């Protein structure tokens, strides 16, 4: 698999430069496991018992935060979320990053165009997240008004698509 390093907001991210045939046969979880910069996401998916769901038929659109995005969360808070007692809360946060259906970058761009630079998406946890065109990029705005830049789009999987984001977005 061909990889390239991009420097975004002073964080080095190893990203796919193309979708290979092997990737297309892998589901969303398999793709996430194969990317070192998703190790915290994979740990969280396991702790929230969501691996089976995201290995399902889908299709799903996943806005996947990189490790540096998770690192911006206070370490004690993150460790607490990974404890079995907080599985429900962690699940609510992670499913806030997933939309039913396969929304490629072109679909998001089309929705932004028709929405005058904004497109509201309903996540699997039932809350809304808003795609916003600003500062020359596309961002997700969470329920609290915080933004996460979409750093890479259209990482295709057999059961959907992954868009890589720089920060964790949070439901209310």
C-alpha positions as a printed NumPy array, in Angstrom:
array([[  0.   ,   0.   ,   0.   ],
       [  1.441,   3.351,  -1.037],
       [  1.584,   5.978,   1.754],
       [  2.572,   9.632,   1.942],
       [  3.104,  11.961,   4.888],
       [  1.264,  15.296,   4.947],
       [  1.915,  18.034,   7.492],
       [ -1.412,  19.467,   8.663],
       [ -1.633,  21.869,  11.588],
       [  1.91 ,  20.817,  12.603],
       [  0.829,  17.192,  12.968],
       [  2.275,  14.516,  10.7  ],
       [ -0.395,  12.176,   9.405],
       [  0.237,   9.003,   7.451],
       [ -2.581,   8.82 ,   4.942],
       [ -3.545,   6.718,   1.984],
       [ -2.702,   8.21 ,  -1.382],
       [ -5.036,   5.9  ,  -3.226],
       [ -7.619,   3.244,  -2.556],
       [ -6.192,  -0.13 ,  -3.492],
       [ -8.082,  -3.273,  -4.382],
       [ -7.097,  -4.687,  -0.992],
       [ -8.647,  -1.694,   0.782],
       [-11.883,  -2.05 ,  -1.191],
       [-12.2  ,  -5.621,   0.092],
       [-11.585,  -4.511,   3.697],
       [-14.397,  -3.224,   5.873],
       [-14.18 ,   0.04 ,   7.826],
       [-12.697,  -1.623,  10.917],
       [-10.078,  -3.509,   8.869],
       [ -9.005,  -0.238,   7.222],
       [ -8.84 ,   1.539,  10.598],
       [ -6.756,  -1.263,  12.101],
       [ -4.311,  -1.001,   9.185],
       [ -3.583,   2.695,   9.848],
       [ -1.259,   3.417,  12.781],
       [ -2.77 ,   6.884,  13.273],
       [ -6.141,   5.288,  14.128],
       [ -4.847,   3.169,  17.029],
       [ -6.687,   5.235,  19.663],
       [ -9.89 ,   5.086,  17.608],
       [ -9.576,   1.303,  17.306],
       [ -8.994,   1.012,  21.08 ],
       [-12.1  ,   3.136,  21.691],
       [-14.198,   1.1  ,  19.231],
       [-13.228,  -2.071,  21.085],
       [-13.958,  -0.525,  24.501],
       [-17.396,   0.643,  23.296],
       [-18.105,  -2.769,  21.745],
       [-18.728,  -1.176,  18.31 ],
       [-16.337,  -3.271,  16.22 ],
       [-19.067,  -5.749,  15.228],
       [-21.453,  -2.977,  14.21 ],
       [-18.876,  -1.271,  11.977],
       [-17.979,  -4.601,  10.416],
       [-21.647,  -4.88 ,   9.437],
       [-23.092,  -4.497,   5.974],
       [-23.593,  -0.73 ,   6.17 ],
       [-23.013,   1.337,   4.258],
       [-21.536,   3.782,   6.735],
       [-19.751,   7.109,   6.522],
       [-17.209,   7.438,   9.318],
       [-15.551,  10.705,  10.269],
       [-12.483,   9.162,  11.891],
       [-10.344,  11.21 ,  14.296],
       [ -6.603,  10.624,  14.245],
       [ -4.565,   9.9  ,  17.372],
       [ -3.555,  13.556,  17.777],
       [ -7.253,  14.475,  17.912],
       [ -7.809,  12.068,  20.78 ],
       [ -4.635,  13.409,  22.437],
       [ -6.336,  16.818,  22.752],
       [ -8.789,  15.251,  25.21 ],
       [ -7.572,  15.374,  28.811],
       [ -5.775,  12.069,  29.491],
       [ -7.802,  11.36 ,  32.65 ],
       [-11.054,  11.984,  30.779],
       [-10.011,   9.754,  27.878],
       [ -8.873,   6.959,  30.191],
       [-12.155,   7.237,  32.082],
       [-14.153,   6.961,  28.844],
       [-12.299,   3.739,  27.988],
       [-13.401,   2.079,  31.26 ],
       [-16.233,  -0.479,  31.034],
       [-18.442,   1.631,  33.329],
       [-18.47 ,   4.415,  30.692],
       [-19.142,   2.211,  27.672],
       [-22.504,   3.891,  26.942],
       [-21.034,   7.414,  26.994],
       [-18.089,   6.349,  24.808],
       [-20.499,   4.661,  22.388],
       [-22.529,   7.886,  22.142],
       [-19.379,   9.851,  21.289],
       [-18.159,   7.342,  18.707],
       [-21.536,   6.916,  17.001],
       [-21.611,  10.726,  16.726],
       [-18.817,  10.228,  14.172],
       [-20.874,   7.862,  11.99 ],
       [-23.609,   8.608,   9.463],
       [-25.79 ,   5.924,   7.852],
       [-25.17 ,   5.628,   4.122],
       [-22.119,   6.229,   1.982],
       [-21.373,   9.952,   1.631],
       [-18.357,  10.459,  -0.596],
       [-16.62 ,  13.843,  -0.68 ],
       [-18.574,  14.757,  -3.819],
       [-21.85 ,  14.12 ,  -1.958],
       [-20.781,  16.344,   0.931],
       [-19.624,  19.054,  -1.506],
       [-22.977,  18.911,  -3.291],
       [-24.866,  19.208,  -0.001],
       [-22.671,  22.157,   1.009],
       [-23.374,  23.872,  -2.302],
       [-27.13 ,  23.473,  -1.98 ],
       [-27.003,  24.485,   1.708],
       [-25.023,  27.69 ,   1.128],
       [-21.893,  26.31 ,   2.8  ],
       [-23.588,  24.185,   5.473],
       [-25.013,  20.67 ,   5.511],
       [-26.621,  19.086,   8.565],
       [-25.998,  15.36 ,   8.972],
       [-27.828,  13.001,  11.323],
       [-25.418,  10.699,  13.103],
       [-26.048,   7.159,  14.297],
       [-26.513,   8.403,  17.866],
       [-29.461,  10.502,  16.626],
       [-27.755,  13.89 ,  17.05 ],
       [-26.828,  16.36 ,  14.332],
       [-23.348,  17.327,  13.169],
       [-22.889,  20.073,  10.578],
       [-20.463,  20.046,   7.663],
       [-19.272,  23.608,   7.079],
       [-17.219,  25.162,   4.317],
       [-14.848,  27.735,   5.851],
       [-11.304,  29.036,   5.604],
       [-10.726,  27.13 ,   2.365],
       [-11.547,  23.759,   3.884],
       [-14.416,  21.597,   5.022],
       [-14.992,  21.178,   8.741],
       [-17.405,  19.336,  10.992],
       [-19.067,  21.537,  13.578],
       [-20.292,  19.609,  16.602],
       [-23.28 ,  20.327,  18.834],
       [-21.072,  22.499,  21.068],
       [-19.837,  24.755,  18.245],
       [-16.37 ,  23.175,  18.063],
       [-14.778,  22.471,  14.678],
       [-12.75 ,  19.588,  13.293],
       [-11.1  ,  19.908,   9.892],
       [-11.611,  17.116,   7.401],
       [ -8.007,  16.326,   6.493],
       [ -8.517,  13.494,   3.984],
       [-11.589,  12.194,   2.206],
       [-12.8  ,   9.095,   0.442],
       [-10.847,   6.286,   2.055],
       [-13.087,   3.58 ,   0.621],
       [-13.971,   0.342,   2.392],
       [-16.213,  -2.555,   1.435],
       [-19.013,  -1.277,   3.707],
       [-18.642,   2.479,   3.371],
       [-16.228,   5.366,   3.394],
       [-13.907,   7.002,   5.914],
       [-13.146,  10.715,   6.045],
       [-10.19 ,  11.532,   8.287],
       [-10.716,  14.396,  10.751],
       [ -8.209,  16.209,  12.96 ],
       [-10.249,  16.421,  16.179],
       [-12.85 ,  14.435,  18.079],
       [-16.315,  15.992,  17.721],
       [-18.642,  15.796,  20.696],
       [-22.406,  15.495,  21.019],
       [-24.205,  17.677,  23.576]])
